[in-house]
Amino acid sequence: MKNSQRGIALLIVLWVMTILTVMVFSFAAMTRADSFGTLTFKEGMEKKLLAEAGIERGIMEIIYRSVNRNQTVTLVGKEPWKLDGRSYTIDTGKGGYAVRLIDESGKISLNSLTDASGIILKNLLINQGTPSEHADVIVDSILDWKDADDLHRLNGAENDYYLSLPKPYKARNADFETLEELILVRGITPEILYGTGSRKGIIHFLTVHTRTGQINIDVAPKEILAALPGMDAALVDRIIALRTSPEIGGAGAVKEMAGAAYPLMAPFVSSGQGDSAVYAIEATGYKDDPKKGHSILAKVTFDGPYQYRYVYYKSPLEPLQ
């Protein structure tokens, strides 16, 4: 009987020890998870704050460029930042941020798109891998989406098309309010709009914040330059190379380089760096690897040399490449 009681007591002790062991390991695992979560949150906040610092630095650089626009002498190390999307990296000691300034006048103005300038968007789509017939559908549908009538172009779409969809809706028949609205337009897919792992989407090359129908060749990305009528790869490379010089060559230099091809692009181009009022600022804050940072996209419009307001803000954004 005593042996039986001792056996039961031993089993109880073993069960209690097992339960206590499980509780200890569970508590240790929870503590470790909480510590890791706290550390991750801390690093995430640090990256976000660094990215916000990058946005503020970008605004400061735009103001600096505007204030010093007419300076004939620039000190070494004090050169104004370019507005063509090149990346500037600032090391803060325990991390840093990368910033890009992009003049919106170098993008295709969606709300100023016409049947004539639609060729630029079509070329952009084709260069990004969209078949020509599909590109025609997209361009005509965009023009139909924002015009006030219900008459569709040859390859376009109006209310009769959108109301026939499984989840019907109407065309806006007015200007686009956001670029994301494009996903509602016939022919636009998420891959075309936002891009894939191997190529950028067209959302990176469009704007709803300018009203000019011309492309500023001094700040336009190479993808848009390549989409201009009469442009070829060699000329695109020469224009990009020209931007590394202290002085931008502008339309005059491009006209000289393009030769007989210039009249084809002339109706669609303008020049001038820093003359715009709307800028996109992309900033990534990081601790070690910029590709694992926190990215923010802000678009600001300037109503005066020191007066600006945000017209778009997205956080987080896919990290800068």
BANU-604842 format. One line per 2 residues: number of its first residue (from 1); their letters; for each residue z, y, x of C-alpha. Coordinates in nm, 2 decimals, m for minus. Layout:
N
NUM = a = Z:Y:X; ...
***
This chain:
321
1 = mk = 0.00:0.00:0.00; 0.09:0.23:0.28
3 = ns = m0.23:0.15:0.46; m0.42:0.23:0.14
5 = qr = m0.25:0.57:0.11; m0.31:0.65:0.47
7 = gi = m0.68:0.56:0.42; m0.70:0.79:0.12
9 = al = m0.53:1.07:0.31; m0.76:1.03:0.60
11 = li = m1.06:1.05:0.37; m0.92:1.37:0.21
13 = vl = m0.87:1.52:0.55; m1.22:1.43:0.66
15 = wv = m1.36:1.58:0.34; m1.16:1.90:0.38
17 = mt = m1.27:1.92:0.74; m1.63:1.87:0.64
19 = il = m1.61:2.14:0.37; m1.44:2.38:0.61
21 = tv = m1.71:2.31:0.87; m1.98:2.38:0.61
23 = mv = m1.81:2.70:0.51; m1.78:2.81:0.87
25 = fs = m2.14:2.75:0.94; m2.25:2.91:0.61
27 = fa = m2.04:3.22:0.69; m2.18:3.23:1.04
29 = am = m2.54:3.20:0.91; m2.47:3.48:0.65
31 = tr = m2.32:3.70:0.92; m2.61:3.64:1.14
33 = ad = m2.86:3.71:0.86; m2.67:4.03:0.77
35 = sf = m2.67:4.14:1.13; m3.04:4.07:1.17
37 = gt = m3.11:4.25:0.84; m2.91:4.55:0.95
39 = lt = m3.09:4.56:1.29; m3.43:4.53:1.12
41 = fk = m3.34:4.81:0.87; m3.22:5.03:1.16
43 = eg = m3.54:4.97:1.36; m3.75:5.03:1.05
45 = me = m3.58:5.36:0.98; m3.62:5.47:1.34
47 = kk = m3.99:5.39:1.33; m4.03:5.57:1.00
49 = ll = m3.85:5.88:1.13; m4.07:5.87:1.45
51 = ae = m4.38:5.86:1.23; m4.25:6.16:1.03
53 = ag = m4.19:6.34:1.35; m4.56:6.26:1.44
55 = ie = m4.67:6.42:1.11; m4.47:6.73:1.19
57 = rg = m4.62:6.74:1.54; m4.96:6.71:1.39
59 = im = m4.90:7.01:1.16; m4.77:7.21:1.46
61 = ei = m5.08:7.13:1.66; m5.31:7.24:1.38
63 = iy = m5.12:7.57:1.36; m5.13:7.60:1.74
65 = rs = m5.51:7.56:1.73; m5.55:7.82:1.46
67 = vn = m5.33:8.08:1.63; m5.51:8.03:1.96
69 = rn = m5.86:8.00:1.83; m5.99:8.31:2.00
71 = qt = m5.82:8.25:2.34; m6.06:8.26:2.63
73 = vt = m5.82:8.10:2.88; m5.63:7.78:2.81
75 = lv = m5.35:7.66:3.04; m5.38:7.30:3.17
77 = gk = m5.17:7.07:2.94; m5.18:7.33:2.66
79 = ep = m5.52:7.24:2.53; m5.55:7.23:2.15
81 = wk = m5.57:6.88:2.01; m5.91:6.77:1.89
83 = ld = m5.97:6.72:1.52; m6.21:6.42:1.53
85 = gr = m5.96:6.14:1.50; m5.88:6.07:1.86
87 = sy = m5.53:5.93:1.92; m5.26:6.13:2.10
89 = ti = m4.95:5.94:2.21; m4.61:6.10:2.26
91 = dt = m4.33:5.90:2.44; m3.98:5.99:2.32
93 = gk = m3.80:5.77:2.58; m3.67:5.51:2.33
95 = gg = m4.00:5.47:2.14; m4.28:5.71:2.05
97 = ya = m4.55:5.80:1.81; m4.92:5.81:1.80
99 = vr = m5.10:6.09:1.61; m5.45:6.14:1.49
101 = li = m5.58:6.47:1.35; m5.89:6.44:1.12
103 = de = m6.07:6.74:0.98; m6.17:6.65:0.63
105 = sg = m6.49:6.85:0.66; m6.62:6.57:0.88
107 = ki = m6.61:6.32:0.59; m6.83:6.27:0.29
109 = sl = m6.71:6.49:0.00; m6.71:6.26:m0.30
111 = ns = m6.70:6.54:m0.56; m6.98:6.73:m0.39
113 = lt = m7.21:6.42:m0.37; m7.56:6.47:m0.50
115 = da = m7.87:6.26:m0.55; m8.00:6.41:m0.22
117 = sg = m7.68:6.37:m0.01; m7.62:6.02:m0.16
119 = ii = m7.85:5.89:0.12; m7.56:5.94:0.36
121 = lk = m7.32:5.73:0.16; m7.59:5.46:0.11
123 = nl = m7.65:5.45:0.49; m7.28:5.43:0.55
125 = li = m7.25:5.13:0.31; m7.54:4.95:0.46
127 = nq = m7.41:5.01:0.82; m7.08:4.86:0.70
129 = gt = m7.25:4.55:0.58; m7.33:4.62:0.22
131 = ps = m7.68:4.50:0.11; m7.92:4.78:0.03
133 = eh = m7.96:4.69:m0.34; m7.58:4.68:m0.38
135 = ad = m7.55:5.02:m0.20; m7.79:5.17:m0.45
137 = vi = m7.58:5.05:m0.74; m7.26:5.20:m0.58
139 = vd = m7.41:5.54:m0.51; m7.58:5.58:m0.85
141 = si = m7.26:5.45:m1.02; m7.04:5.71:m0.83
143 = ld = m7.28:5.99:m0.94; m7.27:5.86:m1.30
145 = wk = m6.89:5.83:m1.29; m6.84:6.20:m1.21
147 = da = m7.12:6.36:m1.41; m7.05:6.49:m1.76
149 = dd = m7.32:6.31:m1.95; m7.37:5.95:m2.06
151 = lh = m7.72:5.91:m1.91; m7.71:5.65:m1.63
153 = rl = m7.93:5.66:m1.33; m8.16:5.38:m1.24
155 = ng = m7.89:5.16:m1.07; m7.59:5.34:m1.22
157 = ae = m7.34:5.28:m1.50; m7.19:5.48:m1.78
159 = nd = m6.95:5.41:m2.06; m7.16:5.14:m2.22
161 = yy = m7.11:4.93:m1.90; m6.74:4.99:m1.86
163 = ls = m6.66:4.94:m2.23; m6.83:4.60:m2.21
165 = lp = m6.59:4.47:m1.94; m6.31:4.22:m2.03
167 = kp = m6.06:4.50:m1.98; m6.27:4.80:m2.11
169 = yk = m6.22:5.16:m2.00; m6.43:5.48:m1.99
171 = ar = m6.59:5.66:m1.70; m6.41:5.98:m1.60
173 = na = m6.71:6.20:m1.64; m6.54:6.45:m1.42
175 = df = m6.44:6.49:m1.05; m6.25:6.21:m0.88
177 = et = m5.88:6.28:m0.85; m5.81:6.02:m0.58
179 = le = m6.01:5.80:m0.35; m5.83:5.49:m0.49
181 = el = m6.01:5.57:m0.83; m6.33:5.43:m0.67
183 = il = m6.20:5.08:m0.74; m6.29:5.14:m1.10
185 = vr = m6.66:5.22:m1.02; m6.93:4.96:m1.07
187 = gi = m7.01:4.78:m0.75; m6.70:4.88:m0.56
189 = tp = m6.48:4.59:m0.44; m6.15:4.60:m0.25
191 = ei = m6.33:4.48:0.06; m6.58:4.76:0.04
193 = ly = m6.32:5.02:m0.04; m6.03:4.92:0.19
195 = gt = m6.21:4.71:0.45; m6.14:4.38:0.60
197 = gs = m5.99:4.26:0.93; m6.33:4.32:1.11
199 = rk = m6.44:4.65:0.96; m6.31:4.97:0.80
201 = gi = m6.35:5.04:0.43; m6.54:5.34:0.31
203 = ih = m6.21:5.50:0.20; m6.16:5.61:0.56
205 = fl = m6.48:5.82:0.55; m6.46:5.99:0.21
207 = tv = m6.26:6.29:0.08; m6.18:6.45:m0.25
209 = ht = m6.02:6.76:m0.09; m6.32:6.95:0.02
211 = rt = m6.61:7.10:m0.18; m6.87:7.13:0.09
213 = gq = m7.17:6.91:0.06; m7.23:6.91:0.44
215 = in = m7.09:6.70:0.72; m6.92:6.88:1.01
217 = id = m7.08:6.71:1.31; m6.82:6.84:1.54
219 = va = m6.54:6.63:1.38; m6.73:6.36:1.19
221 = pk = m6.64:6.00:1.29; m6.92:5.80:1.46
223 = ei = m6.97:5.59:1.14; m7.07:5.90:0.94
225 = la = m7.28:6.04:1.22; m7.47:5.71:1.23
227 = al = m7.53:5.74:0.85; m7.70:6.08:0.88
229 = pg = m8.08:6.08:0.82; m8.27:6.09:1.15
231 = md = m7.97:5.98:1.36; m7.98:5.70:1.60
233 = aa = m7.72:5.52:1.81; m7.81:5.70:2.13
235 = lv = m7.77:6.04:1.97; m7.44:5.94:1.82
237 = dr = m7.31:5.84:2.16; m7.43:6.17:2.31
239 = ii = m7.25:6.37:2.03; m6.93:6.18:2.08
241 = al = m6.95:6.23:2.46; m7.01:6.61:2.41
243 = rt = m6.67:6.63:2.23; m6.49:6.55:2.55
245 = sp = m6.60:6.88:2.70; m6.38:7.19:2.65
247 = ei = m6.64:7.36:2.44; m6.80:7.18:2.14
249 = gg = m7.17:7.21:2.14; m7.21:7.25:1.76
251 = ag = m7.53:7.23:1.56; m7.73:7.41:1.83
253 = av = m7.66:7.14:2.09; m7.73:6.86:1.84
255 = ke = m8.05:7.03:1.73; m8.17:7.04:2.09
257 = ma = m8.07:6.68:2.15; m8.22:6.55:1.83
259 = ga = m8.55:6.72:1.87; m8.80:6.63:1.60
261 = ay = m8.54:6.43:1.41; m8.32:6.73:1.35
263 = pl = m8.50:6.86:1.03; m8.41:6.53:0.86
265 = ma = m8.04:6.58:0.90; m8.03:6.96:0.90
267 = pf = m7.97:7.00:0.52; m7.66:6.78:0.54
269 = vs = m7.48:6.91:0.85; m7.26:7.20:0.96
271 = sg = m7.05:7.27:1.27; m6.72:7.43:1.37
273 = qg = m6.39:7.28:1.48; m6.08:7.42:1.33
275 = ds = m6.26:7.62:1.06; m6.15:7.38:0.78
277 = av = m5.85:7.42:0.55; m5.78:7.05:0.48
279 = ya = m5.67:6.80:0.74; m5.56:6.44:0.75
281 = ie = m5.28:6.34:0.98; m5.22:5.98:1.07
283 = at = m4.90:5.90:1.26; m4.74:5.57:1.37
285 = gy = m4.38:5.56:1.49; m4.30:5.26:1.71
287 = kd = m4.03:5.12:1.94; m4.23:4.89:2.17
289 = dp = m4.57:4.80:2.02; m4.77:5.06:1.82
291 = kk = m4.93:4.78:1.62; m4.59:4.69:1.49
293 = gh = m4.49:5.04:1.40; m4.45:5.24:1.08
295 = si = m4.76:5.44:0.99; m4.79:5.74:0.76
297 = la = m5.10:5.92:0.63; m5.06:6.28:0.51
299 = kv = m5.32:6.53:0.40; m5.24:6.90:0.42
301 = tf = m5.42:7.20:0.31; m5.36:7.54:0.47
303 = dg = m5.35:7.85:0.25; m5.28:8.07:0.55
305 = py = m5.21:8.04:0.93; m4.85:7.92:0.86
307 = qy = m4.87:7.83:0.50; m4.95:7.47:0.41
309 = ry = m4.88:7.21:0.14; m4.92:6.84:0.11
311 = vy = m5.20:6.71:m0.12; m5.16:6.34:m0.03
313 = yk = m4.88:6.13:0.13; m4.88:5.76:0.18
315 = sp = m4.60:5.56:0.36; m4.62:5.30:0.49
317 = le = m4.98:5.28:0.60; m5.16:5.01:0.79
319 = pl = m5.08:5.08:1.16; m5.33:5.28:1.37
321 = q = m5.56:5.06:1.58
***
